[in-house]
Amino acid sequence: MLILLATILAVQDEGPKTTREAVLAKLTSQQISIAFENEPLENVVDRLREHSGLNFHIDAKVADSSKLKVTARLKDVRLISAIRLMLGQLDLAAIYRDGIIVITTREEVDKEVVTRVYDVRHLNYSPPDFPGPRIELEPGGGAAGGGAGPEVKFVMLDAPSRPASTEEGLAELIRASTGGKSWHSNPNTKIQTSPNGLLIVTQSRAVHQEVERLLERLR
């Protein structure tokens, strides 16, 4: 049974709340106190829609949504935090689309990509300085009992190629350190380098957060 403990503290309306910025402002500024005990997800969404004034929709990709139940007891938390916590129980997530908060699978959210530009001109980073080729001596079979020493062969080993620029080195580091397998599994992701010290990254919002943390550590 659902018990509404307190009404949502809404911000003052300043015209139609249809843009991404307006929806985000409401999600982060409103507070809610709720108690759900094995409440069907559809009922929870109805209550969120009613008290926030925002449009919510359960994606058809959410299998058996009518059977999903939510249990949560929260007091005076931001609306966005409450949504994340409740959907996290069901391995679901929410994404903004055309003025609507769509509840869908995490996999579907991860496919949604955005493009952001990162200024890396002043980063304390340089591509790895790989060692040059190594030379190994390989003794051959010398003549038995002869005075000459064993035959010696010089073996030249290929060294790893050095990135052509700081930007390319950073792109390689980002792919290796963030996003897991998404760089290969999602064809919409990419990193473009620019000679003027910019990286153009197309990835999910979650991976962009990882990229931002990585670049902050390098600063």
N, C-alpha and C positions, 0 to 999 in steps of 0.2 A: 504494500500500500504506500502511496506517495503522500508525504506530508510537506507542505511548503512552510518553512519556519519563518522566513522573512521575505519581503518583497525586494526585487532588484532595485538598486539605487541608480536610476537612469540619469544620464547627462541631459542638459537642456537641448531640445531639438533646435537645429539651426538650418532648417530646410530639409529636402529629401535626403535620406541616408542610403544612397545607392552606390556610391563609389567605394573602392577598396579601402581608401584612407578613412572614410567615415565609419565603415563597418568595423575596421580594426580599432578605431578610437572607442567605439561603443563596447567592443569585446574587452578591451583593456581597462576601461574606466568604470564599468558597471560591476557591482558586487552582488553576490547571491549567497543565501544560506538555504540548504536543502537537505532532505533525508529521503533516500530511495532504498527500498528493501525489495529486491527481486522484481523491480518494476520493468515492464516491457520497454524496450528502447523506443518504440514508436510513441508511447505515452510520455517518456522523458523529453523527446524532441518536441512534442506538442506543448509541454509546459515551458520549455526554453523559448519556443516561438511566441507563446502568449505573453510572457513576462518581459522579454527583451525587445519585442517589436521587430526582430530580425527574421529573415526568411531562411528556414532550414529545410533540407531535403535529404532523404536517405536514398543513396544511389542504388540502382538495380543490381549493381555488382556485389552488393552486400547480401550474401546468401542467407536465407532463412531469417531475415531481419525481424519477423514477427515473433520468433522464438528467443531472441536475444534479450537478456535481463541485466539490469543495472542495480548495483548496490553501492550506495555512497552516502556519507554523512559529512556535510561541509558547512562551515559557518564563516560568513563574511569573507569569501574569497572572490577573486576576480572571475568574471564569467569565462574568460578564455582558459583559465587554469582549471575550472570545474569541467569544462568540455574535454580538455586533454585528459584529465584523470579518468573520467567516465568512459571515454572512448578507448583509452589505453587498456581497460579491463577486457575489452572485446577485440583487441588487436585491430582497431579501426582508427581512422584519423579524419580530419576535416580539412577542406580546401575551399577557397573562395572562387566562385565562378559567376560572373555577370550579376553581381548583387546578391547571390545566394550562397549560403554556407552549405556545402555538399558533404555529407557524411559518407565515406567510402572506405575501401580497403587501403592498408598501408602501401601495398604494391602499386595501386593506382595513383596514390599521392606521389610516390617516388618517381613515377613516369612524367609527372608534370615538371617541366624545366623552365627556368628563367635565365636570362642573360644579364650578367653584371660585369662591369669593367673595374679592374683593380690596378691602381697606380703602384708599381713596384720599383720606381726609379731610385728610391732612397733606402731600399732594403739592405740590411747587412748580410748579404748572401752572394756567393759566387759559385759557379758550377764546380763540381768536384775536380780536383787536379789529379787525374789518373796517372799512375806510373807509366813510363815508357815501356817498350817491348823488352822482354827478358831474353837473355841468351843462355842456353843450357848446353853443356858439353856432354856429348853422348859417346862413350868409348865404343869403338868398333872392335872387330876380332883381329888382333895383330897376328903377324906370322909367328908360328910356334918356334921358340928358341932363337928367333932373329934378334938382331941388335936394335932394330927400329922399334919405337914405342907404338902403342895401340893407335889405331886410326881414330881421329877425333872429328866429330860432326858438330857443326854449329846449327842449333835449332832456333829459329826466330818465331816467337809466339806473338800472335796479334793482341794488341792491347785494346781495351774498351774505347770507343770513340768519345771524344770530349764534346759536350754540347757547344753549339756554335755561339751562343749568347747566354747572358744571365737569364733572360726571359725564357729561353728554351729549357735551361736547367731547372728553373722554377716550375715550369709546366710538367716536367718529368717528376719532380719531387711531389707536386700536388697530386698527380695521378697515382703515385705510389703510396701516398700517406692519407688520402681521403677517399671517401665514396665507395670503398670496397670494390666489388665487381661491377658496379653500376657503369663505370667508364666503358666497359665492354658489352654489358648486357643491354644497355639502353642506347639505341642508335642516335638519340636526340642530344646526347651529351658531347661536348667538345671543348677544347681550349685553343684559342688563337693567340699567337704572339705578335707583338707590334715592336718595330725597331725603336719607337720613342718611349719605351719603358712601360708599356701597358699590357696587361693580360685580359683577354676577353673570354670569360668562362660561362658556359651554358650547362647548368646542372640543376638538380632539385634544390629547394630552399634549405633542406636539412644539410645537404652537402656543402652549400654555400657557407653555412655556419661553421662547418669543419674547416673550410678554406680560410675563412676570416681568422679563426683561432690559430691556424698554422702560420699565416702571414704575420699575425701579431707576435708570435713567439720569435719570428725571425727579425723583427724590428729592433 
